[in-house]
Amino acid sequence: MKSRYLAQELTGLALLARDVGGGRVRDVYIDDRSWSVRYLVVELRHGLAGRRILVSPVCVTGLDVGGHLRVSLTGDQLWNGPDIDTDRPVSRQHETTLYEYYGIPFYWTAEAGAERAGDPHLRSVHAVRRYTVIAGDLVVGHVDDFAVDVMQWRVTGIAVRHRRWLSGPRRFVPVDAIQSISWMGKAVYVEPASLEQIAQPA
């Protein structure tokens, strides 16, 4: 099994529970500070009924050659799992419900009882695609995808494509070259030195 996938490759994969089929991955939620993959957005179908839930990658036990993500949960656990409103950011309170339901240790246990300003910076990779990539004062292209290490479930880089060459090759910039992301301006600011990485094939 290869260790790096593009986020678009993960989207659409069948997710298999321990006992039955479990649904399909529809999006990936990442933390824009630690660049960890925090959740897979999974669409479940049961007859005419359907719903979307968040599944932690901690629950993933393997990725088959055929393109199936296997998880340590049963079909009932998935179907009865915490629902998601995909139009809103994931709040700390929502995360608490998810971690309690799946019995996963809180990633922020050390901060339990301490106040934190704001919620985790969870972002949908689907929402960030097409953001403008800016290096210094130069627009160098747009975000086309994210490179994800599925062994550690971390984002390792962004795929950048030049706007005027939409059919051209993608170039990759490591996440440590990202200076900031403007959600209002829909732009990703990268170190000017990363222009060399954008200009060269990955």
N, C-alpha and C positions, 0 to 999 in steps of 0.2 A: 504494500500500500504506500502510495506517495504521501509525503508529509505536508506538502503545500498545495492548497487549492485556492482558486479564485472564489470570492463570495458568491458570484453568479453560478458557479459550479455547484455550490452547496444548496442554493435555492432550487427547489424542485425535487431534491432527493427524497426518496421514500424513507420514512422513519418507521422502524420495526420495533414493536414492544416485545417483551419476553414471550408472550403467548399468541399475539395476533398482530396483524398489520396496524400501524399506528398513525398514519397520516403522511403529510408532506411538509417539508421545510419551505416556508414562504419568505422569510427574511432573517437577518442576523442582527442582533443588537450588540454593539460594542461600547466600551468605556473609552471616551476620547482622551483620558488622562493616562491610564495604565495600558491602553490598547489591547486589553484582554477581551475575548469574546465572552459576553456575559450570558446571553440567551439566544436560543434558536426559536423563532416564531413558527409554530407548527399548526397547520390547518388540519382539523379532524373532520371526518364525515361519518355519519351513521344514518344510513337511509337518506332521507331528505334533509335531515338535521345536520348542521355543521357549526363549528366554533373554532376559535383560535386561542391557543394557550402558549405560555412561555415554558421552555424546557431548558434547564441548565446543561451546558456541555459536560458537567461533572457526571451526568447520568449516561453519557455516551460510552458504550463499551467497545465499539468497533465500527469500521467503515468497510463494507464488503467491496470486492472488486467490481461487482455488478452495480455499485452505486446505491447501497442501502446503509443508512445509519442505524445501528442497533443500540438500544438503550436498556438500562437495567430496570425499567418500569413495566408494569403490566398494562394491558389495554384499558382496564378499569381505572387505574391510577391516572393515566393520561386523560381519559374522558372526563373524569371528575376533578381534574386539576384546576387550579385557579385560572379564571378567564382573563382575557386581556382586552383592553380598549386600545386598538392600534392607532387611534388618532391622538393619544396623549402620551407624554413621557412616562416612564416607569418610576413611580415614587418609591421612597424608602419604605413606606408602609406596605406597598404592594409587594416589594421584595421580601419583606418579613413574612408575609403570608405564604409566598412561594417556598422559602427556605424551610419554614415550619412544616409545610405540607409534604415536601419531599425528604425531610429529615437530613438536609444538607447543612453542615456547619456554616454559621454566618461568616462571610468574608470580613465583616467589620466588627467581629466580636471584641477585639481589643478596644474598640471605641464605644462599646456598649455603655450607656449611661452618660456618655460625654456628648455635648452638643456639637453638631456640625452644621455649618451654613449651607443650606441647599441640598438638593438630592444628587445622587450619582449622575455623572454625565453620560447617560445611556443614549446612544444614537442609533438610528436605523441606517444600515449601509445603503438600503434602497433610497433613502431620502438624501443621502450625501452624494450619490452619483450625479454627475453633471455639474457639481460645484466647480467654480472657476479656480484654477491653480495659479497663484501669483508668487513670483520670486523677485523680491525687491520691488521695483516699479514695473516689472515686465509680466504680462500675462503669457503664460507658457502653455496653456491648454486647459483641460478639465479632468476631473476625477472620473475615471471610467470603471474602476473596480478596486477591490481590496485583496491583497494577498494574505491568506490565513494559514498559519501553521496549526494543523489539526492535532498534532501530538501534544502541543502545549495550549492550544486554543488561544492563540494570540495573533493579532494583526502585525505583520512584519513590514508591510509597505503598501503604498497606494499606486495603482496603475494610472498613468497619465497619458492622455491622447490629445494630440494637437487638434484644435477645433477645425482647422481648414483641411486636415488630412484625416477625416473620420474613418477612412478605410485603411489608414496606415498602421504601423506597428505601435503597440503600447510600450511605454517606458516605465520603469519602476523607481520610486523614490522611497527610501526607508523612512519609517515613522519618526525616527529620531531627528530627521531633517525638517519635520513639520514644526513651525513656530507657533501657529495658532489657527483656529477655525472660527470664522465668522458665520454664525447661524443666520443672523439677520441679512448679511450681505451675500450669503451663499458662496463663500470663498474660502479656500485653503491657502494659507501663507507658508511658504517653504523657504529654507535657507537658500540664498543666491548661489552658494557653492553647489547645491544639488542640481543646478542646471546641467552640469557635466553628466550626472546620472540620467537626467531626462534625455539628453542628447545621444546617449549611448544605449545600445540594446541591453536588456536585462540579462 
